[in-house]
């Protein structure tokens, strides 16, 4: 996985309707977006700010109440959702330099978390371990903590570095392990992992999300230990269940959490969802007869417990999978794939995406706002076209009432800068 800004744009906010992809239940040819009506009316756009796309866990786009928050390597700024004017700018905590990672979501109270690099960064230093927790309503820095251990501590490019739930903030760093904090900054213990008396020496690899912690256990003395996992409540740290031999893979399972509803993980080879007590709801191979499910961050979205992702090399073929039943609901081939694609949150099953298409009036290519249903599939409807002057979209979100569309965009393709554009739906 590379540090491509589009691929890693993680858009998710409490109450935001986020993008997704493809539809239809017949597997037939997808229709082009086109004739989608007049251009969407632009409400405002922010000035472009510098952004270095090497930082793979940026940029997220937070929408919370009356504030739209943009995060780049240039800084963290909250904008008035109606006017786009800067409402606040977050000053880096003491000893911190540029932002380098952020939680993909804020919690229901609008609290988010950002990781910063050091202020005195040295050449070749990838440190990204100064944690700042912010109230997005006011821009107040609630608290901060320097988690640097030894000379360096930094997130993995493959593991979400920081998440915020309703009770806790969780950070996972390569050289410093798992950190848990209450929302007021009190450090919390890492849950105890037990795998049986027959295993005296074992290694635990942690994964986390807003609602769950998952411990992946590697124990050479325990049969099936390569596939032993335990799930914990992210807030209380209480063990929820354990499962051994949950896949038939021969190597230690590399697990990534995709969603909490239901708890769904991807290993190197399989897609698994768990219900109460660890009951397996979905167990599907990633490799299909017609392709391979794309489950890297930024490649998929989940709405109404339906996973929507592409599966072919050209990324034009999409599938919808019910994670509560392990059932494929639909698949669809598009001439122009919906984009960008990112994890979703919020209620309901509406999918929102941008899709290329032909403007019937002047036969020119354009980018349309496309809407459809995650569970039913079907042809998307188009609500309007982004104006020609719109930038290259990296992420999309909508307001709580669905009336405004926010686009995080590069002013020009490949330009190392970002701005937020707001349109009226």
C-alpha positions as CSV (number, residue, x, y, z in Angstrom):
1,X,0.0,0.0,0.0
2,X,1.4,3.4,-0.9
3,X,1.1,6.8,0.6
4,X,-1.4,8.0,-2.1
5,X,-3.6,10.8,-0.7
6,X,-6.7,9.6,-2.6
7,X,-6.3,6.0,-1.4
8,X,-5.9,7.0,2.2
9,X,-8.5,9.7,2.5
10,X,-10.5,8.4,5.4
11,X,-13.8,10.3,5.6
12,X,-16.1,9.5,8.4
13,X,-18.0,11.7,10.8
14,X,-20.7,11.3,13.4
15,X,-23.9,11.9,11.4
16,X,-22.2,12.4,8.1
17,X,-23.4,10.6,5.0
18,X,-20.3,9.3,3.3
19,X,-19.4,8.1,-0.1
20,X,-19.7,4.6,-1.4
21,X,-19.9,2.7,-4.6
22,X,-21.5,0.8,-7.3
23,X,-25.0,-0.7,-7.5
24,X,-27.5,-2.9,-9.2
25,X,-28.3,-6.5,-8.6
26,X,-28.1,-8.0,-12.0
27,X,-24.4,-7.8,-12.7
28,X,-25.1,-6.1,-16.0
29,X,-23.5,-3.1,-17.7
30,X,-23.5,0.0,-15.6
31,X,-25.0,3.1,-17.1
32,X,-23.0,6.3,-17.3
33,X,-23.8,9.2,-15.1
34,X,-25.1,12.0,-17.3
35,X,-27.9,14.4,-17.7
36,X,-27.7,15.0,-14.0
37,X,-29.2,18.5,-14.1
38,X,-27.6,21.9,-13.5
39,X,-24.3,22.3,-11.7
40,X,-24.3,22.2,-8.0
41,X,-24.3,25.7,-6.4
42,X,-21.0,26.4,-4.7
43,X,-21.5,28.0,-1.2
44,X,-17.9,28.6,-0.3
45,X,-14.3,27.3,-0.6
46,X,-11.4,27.7,1.8
47,X,-8.0,28.9,0.8
48,X,-5.7,26.1,-0.2
49,X,-3.2,24.9,2.4
50,X,0.0,22.9,2.0
51,X,-0.2,19.2,2.4
52,X,2.5,16.6,2.1
53,X,0.8,13.4,1.0
54,X,3.6,11.2,2.4
55,X,1.7,11.2,5.6
56,X,-0.6,8.3,4.9
57,X,-3.1,8.8,7.7
58,X,-4.0,12.3,6.6
59,X,-6.2,14.0,5.5
60,X,-9.5,13.2,7.2
61,X,-12.5,15.6,6.9
62,X,-14.6,16.0,10.1
63,X,-18.1,17.3,10.0
64,X,-19.6,17.9,13.4
65,X,-22.6,20.1,14.0
66,X,-21.9,23.6,12.7
67,X,-18.2,23.0,12.1
68,X,-16.2,21.4,9.2
69,X,-12.7,20.6,10.2
70,X,-9.8,20.3,7.7
71,X,-6.6,18.6,8.7
72,X,-3.4,18.6,6.7
73,X,0.3,18.7,7.4
74,X,-0.2,22.5,7.5
75,X,-2.4,22.4,10.6
76,X,-5.9,21.8,12.0
77,X,-8.6,24.4,11.2
78,X,-12.3,24.4,12.1
79,X,-14.5,26.3,9.5
80,X,-18.1,27.6,10.0
81,X,-20.2,25.2,8.0
82,X,-22.4,28.0,6.6
83,X,-19.8,30.5,5.6
84,X,-16.5,28.5,5.4
85,X,-14.8,31.2,7.4
86,X,-12.2,30.0,9.9
87,X,-13.8,29.6,13.3
88,X,-10.7,28.4,15.1
89,X,-7.1,27.1,14.5
90,X,-5.6,24.5,16.7
91,X,-2.2,25.5,18.1
92,X,0.2,22.6,18.2
93,X,0.8,21.2,21.7
94,X,4.1,22.0,23.4
95,X,6.9,20.3,21.7
96,X,4.8,19.4,18.6
97,X,5.4,20.3,15.0
98,X,3.2,19.3,12.0
99,X,0.1,17.0,12.1
100,X,0.9,13.5,10.9
101,X,-2.2,11.5,11.6
102,X,-5.7,11.9,12.9
103,X,-8.7,9.8,14.0
104,X,-11.0,9.2,11.0
105,X,-14.0,10.2,13.1
106,X,-15.0,12.4,15.9
107,X,-17.3,11.0,18.6
108,X,-20.9,12.0,19.1
109,X,-19.8,14.9,21.3
110,X,-17.5,16.2,18.5
111,X,-14.2,15.2,20.2
112,X,-11.4,14.2,17.8
113,X,-7.7,13.3,18.1
114,X,-4.7,14.4,16.1
115,X,-1.1,13.1,16.3
116,X,1.8,15.5,15.7
117,X,5.4,15.0,14.9
118,X,8.1,16.7,17.0
119,X,8.8,20.4,16.7
120,X,12.6,19.7,16.3
121,X,12.2,17.0,13.7
122,X,15.5,15.7,12.3
123,X,16.1,14.3,8.8
124,X,14.8,10.8,8.5
125,X,12.9,11.0,11.8
126,X,9.3,9.6,11.3
127,X,8.2,10.3,14.8
128,X,4.4,10.9,15.1
129,X,3.6,10.5,18.7
130,X,2.4,13.8,20.3
131,X,-1.3,13.2,20.9
132,X,-3.7,16.1,21.0
133,X,-7.4,15.8,21.8
134,X,-9.7,18.6,20.6
135,X,-13.3,19.8,21.1
136,X,-14.3,20.6,17.5
137,X,-17.2,22.8,18.6
138,X,-14.8,25.4,20.2
139,X,-11.4,24.3,18.9
140,X,-10.2,23.9,22.5
141,X,-7.3,21.6,23.1
142,X,-8.7,19.4,25.8
143,X,-5.3,17.8,26.7
144,X,-2.2,16.4,25.1
145,X,0.4,13.7,25.7
146,X,3.8,13.0,24.3
147,X,3.9,9.3,23.6
148,X,7.4,9.2,22.2
149,X,9.4,6.2,23.5
150,X,13.2,6.3,23.0
151,X,14.3,8.0,19.8
152,X,11.1,7.5,17.8
153,X,7.5,6.3,17.9
154,X,5.3,6.3,14.8
155,X,2.2,4.7,13.3
156,X,2.2,1.8,10.9
157,X,1.0,2.6,7.4
158,X,-1.3,-0.5,7.6
159,X,-2.9,0.1,11.0
160,X,-5.2,2.9,12.1
161,X,-3.0,4.9,14.5
162,X,-5.6,6.7,16.6
163,X,-9.4,6.3,17.3
164,X,-11.9,8.2,19.4
165,X,-14.9,6.5,21.0
166,X,-17.6,7.8,23.4
167,X,-15.4,7.0,26.4
168,X,-11.8,6.5,25.3
169,X,-9.0,7.6,23.0
170,X,-6.8,4.8,21.7
171,X,-3.4,5.0,20.0
172,X,-1.2,2.3,18.5
173,X,2.4,3.0,17.7
174,X,5.0,0.6,16.2
175,X,7.7,1.1,18.8
176,X,5.5,1.9,21.8
177,X,2.4,-0.4,21.6
178,X,-1.1,0.4,22.7
179,X,-2.1,3.4,24.7
180,X,-5.6,4.0,26.2
181,X,-6.9,7.2,27.7
182,X,-10.2,8.3,29.1
183,X,-11.7,11.4,27.4
184,X,-10.3,13.6,30.2
185,X,-6.8,12.3,29.7
186,X,-6.4,9.7,32.4
187,X,-4.2,6.8,31.1
188,X,-6.0,3.4,31.3
189,X,-4.4,0.0,31.5
190,X,-4.1,-2.3,28.5
191,X,-6.5,-5.3,28.9
192,X,-5.0,-8.5,30.1
193,X,-4.8,-11.2,27.4
194,X,-5.0,-14.8,28.5
195,X,-4.7,-17.7,26.0
196,X,-4.5,-20.7,28.4
197,X,-1.9,-22.3,30.7
198,X,-0.2,-24.1,27.8
199,X,1.2,-20.8,26.4
200,X,3.8,-19.2,28.6
201,X,5.3,-17.0,26.0
202,X,3.2,-15.2,23.5
203,X,3.1,-12.0,21.4
204,X,0.0,-9.8,21.1
205,X,-0.6,-7.5,18.2
206,X,-3.4,-5.0,19.0
207,X,-6.0,-3.4,16.7
208,X,-8.5,-0.8,17.7
209,X,-11.5,1.2,16.6
210,X,-14.0,3.6,18.2
211,X,-15.9,0.7,19.8
212,X,-13.6,-2.3,20.0
213,X,-10.1,-3.6,20.8
214,X,-8.9,-6.8,19.1
215,X,-5.9,-8.7,20.4
216,X,-4.3,-11.0,17.8
217,X,-2.2,-13.6,19.7
218,X,0.9,-15.4,18.3
219,X,1.8,-18.4,20.6
220,X,4.1,-21.1,19.2
221,X,3.0,-23.6,21.9
222,X,-0.8,-23.3,21.4
223,X,-2.5,-25.2,18.6
224,X,-4.2,-22.7,16.3
225,X,-2.5,-19.8,18.1
226,X,-1.8,-18.2,14.8
227,X,-5.5,-17.6,14.5
228,X,-6.4,-16.8,18.1
229,X,-8.0,-13.4,18.7
230,X,-9.8,-11.8,21.6
231,X,-12.3,-8.9,21.5
232,X,-12.7,-6.2,24.1
233,X,-14.9,-3.2,24.7
234,X,-12.9,-0.1,23.8
235,X,-14.5,1.9,26.6
236,X,-14.4,-0.5,29.6
237,X,-11.6,-2.8,28.5
238,X,-13.9,-5.7,29.3
239,X,-13.2,-9.0,27.4
240,X,-16.2,-9.8,25.1
241,X,-15.1,-13.1,23.6
242,X,-12.1,-15.1,22.4
243,X,-11.8,-17.3,19.3
244,X,-9.2,-19.8,18.3
245,X,-8.8,-21.2,14.8
246,X,-11.1,-18.5,13.4
247,X,-9.4,-18.9,10.0
248,X,-7.5,-21.8,8.4
249,X,-4.5,-19.6,7.5
250,X,-1.1,-21.2,8.2
251,X,0.5,-17.9,9.3
252,X,-0.1,-15.5,12.2
253,X,-3.3,-13.7,11.2
254,X,-2.8,-10.1,10.3
255,X,-6.1,-8.6,11.3
256,X,-7.5,-5.2,10.4
257,X,-10.8,-3.9,11.9
258,X,-13.2,-2.6,9.1
259,X,-16.2,-1.7,11.2
260,X,-17.8,-2.1,14.6
261,X,-21.4,-2.7,13.4
262,X,-21.0,-5.7,13.3
263,X,-17.4,-6.1,14.4
264,X,-15.7,-7.0,11.1
265,X,-12.1,-7.8,10.4
266,X,-10.0,-8.7,7.4
267,X,-7.1,-11.1,7.5
268,X,-4.7,-11.7,4.6
269,X,-7.2,-14.2,3.1
270,X,-10.6,-13.8,4.6
271,X,-13.4,-11.4,5.6
272,X,-15.0,-12.2,9.0
273,X,-17.8,-10.6,11.0
274,X,-18.7,-11.5,14.5
275,X,-21.9,-11.2,16.6
276,X,-22.7,-11.7,20.3
277,X,-20.3,-14.0,22.0
278,X,-18.0,-14.1,19.0
279,X,-20.6,-15.9,16.8
280,X,-19.3,-15.8,13.2
281,X,-21.8,-14.0,11.0
282,X,-19.6,-13.7,7.8
283,X,-16.7,-15.8,6.7
284,X,-15.8,-15.2,3.1
285,X,-12.6,-15.5,1.1
286,X,-11.1,-12.3,-0.2
287,X,-10.2,-14.0,-3.4
288,X,-13.3,-14.5,-5.5
289,X,-13.7,-16.4,-8.8
290,X,-14.2,-13.0,-10.4
291,X,-11.5,-11.0,-8.6
292,X,-10.2,-10.0,-5.2
293,X,-12.0,-7.8,-2.6
294,X,-10.3,-4.5,-2.1
295,X,-10.2,-3.8,1.6
296,X,-7.3,-1.3,2.1
297,X,-8.3,1.9,3.8
298,X,-10.0,4.2,1.3
299,X,-11.0,1.3,-0.9
300,X,-14.4,0.5,0.7
301,X,-17.4,1.8,2.5
302,X,-19.9,0.2,5.0
303,X,-23.4,1.5,5.3
304,X,-26.4,-0.2,7.0
305,X,-24.1,-3.2,7.7
306,X,-23.4,-3.6,4.0
307,X,-19.8,-3.7,2.8
308,X,-19.5,-2.0,-0.6
309,X,-16.2,-2.4,-2.5
310,X,-14.6,-3.1,-5.8
311,X,-13.1,-6.4,-6.7
312,X,-11.6,-6.3,-10.1
313,X,-8.2,-5.0,-11.3
314,X,-9.8,-2.1,-13.1
315,X,-11.8,-1.2,-9.9
316,X,-15.0,-0.8,-12.0
317,X,-16.8,-3.8,-10.7
318,X,-18.5,-3.4,-7.3
319,X,-20.2,-5.7,-4.9
320,X,-22.5,-5.3,-1.8
321,X,-22.2,-7.8,1.0
322,X,-24.5,-8.1,4.0
323,X,-22.1,-8.4,6.9
324,X,-24.8,-9.7,9.3
325,X,-25.4,-12.7,7.1
326,X,-22.4,-13.2,4.9
327,X,-24.6,-12.8,1.8
328,X,-23.8,-11.1,-1.4
329,X,-26.7,-8.7,-2.2
330,X,-25.6,-7.4,-5.6
331,X,-22.8,-6.7,-7.9
332,X,-22.4,-4.2,-10.7
333,X,-20.0,-3.2,-13.5
334,X,-19.6,0.5,-14.2
335,X,-18.1,2.2,-17.2
336,X,-17.1,5.0,-14.9
337,X,-16.4,3.9,-11.3
338,X,-17.9,6.0,-8.4
339,X,-15.2,7.8,-6.5
340,X,-13.6,8.6,-4.1
341,X,-14.4,5.7,-1.8
342,X,-14.1,5.8,2.0
343,X,-15.6,4.3,5.1
344,X,-19.1,5.6,6.0
345,X,-20.9,6.2,9.2
346,X,-24.2,7.6,10.3
347,X,-27.7,6.2,10.1
348,X,-29.5,4.9,7.0
349,X,-28.2,3.2,3.9
350,X,-27.9,6.1,1.5
351,X,-24.7,6.0,-0.5
352,X,-23.1,9.2,-1.7
353,X,-20.3,9.3,-4.3
354,X,-18.9,11.4,-7.1
355,X,-19.0,9.7,-10.5
356,X,-17.6,10.7,-13.9
357,X,-20.0,11.1,-16.7
358,X,-20.9,12.8,-20.0
359,X,-22.7,16.2,-20.0
360,X,-25.4,15.7,-22.6
361,X,-25.5,19.4,-23.4
362,X,-21.9,19.9,-24.5
363,X,-20.7,16.3,-24.6
364,X,-18.0,17.1,-22.1
365,X,-16.9,14.9,-19.2
366,X,-17.9,16.0,-15.8
367,X,-18.1,14.8,-12.2
368,X,-21.6,14.2,-10.8
369,X,-23.1,13.7,-7.3
370,X,-24.5,10.2,-7.3
371,X,-27.0,8.7,-4.8
372,X,-28.4,5.2,-4.2
373,X,-29.1,2.6,-1.6
374,X,-26.4,0.3,-0.1
375,X,-28.7,-2.6,0.5
376,X,-30.9,-2.5,-2.6
377,X,-28.4,-1.5,-5.2
378,X,-29.9,-0.3,-8.5
379,X,-28.8,2.5,-10.8
380,X,-27.7,5.6,-8.9
381,X,-29.5,8.9,-9.4
382,X,-27.6,12.0,-10.2
383,X,-28.4,15.3,-8.4
384,X,-26.1,17.7,-10.2
385,X,-22.6,18.3,-11.6
386,X,-19.6,19.8,-9.8
387,X,-18.5,23.0,-11.6
388,X,-15.5,22.8,-13.9
389,X,-13.4,24.8,-11.5
390,X,-13.8,22.2,-8.7
391,X,-10.6,20.6,-7.6
392,X,-9.6,16.9,-7.6
393,X,-11.8,15.3,-4.9
394,X,-10.0,13.3,-2.2
395,X,-13.0,12.9,0.2
396,X,-16.6,13.8,0.5
397,X,-19.1,14.3,3.3
398,X,-22.5,15.9,3.8
399,X,-24.1,18.0,6.5
400,X,-26.2,16.4,9.2
401,X,-29.4,17.4,7.3
402,X,-28.0,16.2,4.0
403,X,-28.4,19.6,2.4
404,X,-24.8,20.5,1.9
405,X,-22.0,18.6,0.2
406,X,-18.4,19.1,1.4
407,X,-15.5,18.1,-0.8
408,X,-11.9,17.9,0.3
409,X,-10.0,18.6,-2.9
410,X,-6.6,19.2,-4.4
411,X,-6.8,22.4,-6.4
412,X,-5.1,20.6,-9.2
413,X,-4.4,16.9,-9.7
414,X,-1.1,16.1,-7.9
415,X,-0.8,19.5,-6.3
416,X,0.5,19.2,-2.7
417,X,-2.3,21.3,-1.3
418,X,-5.8,20.9,0.0
419,X,-9.0,23.0,0.3
420,X,-12.6,22.4,1.3
421,X,-15.4,23.2,-1.1
422,X,-19.0,23.4,0.0
423,X,-22.0,22.9,-2.4
424,X,-25.7,23.1,-1.9
425,X,-27.6,19.9,-2.8
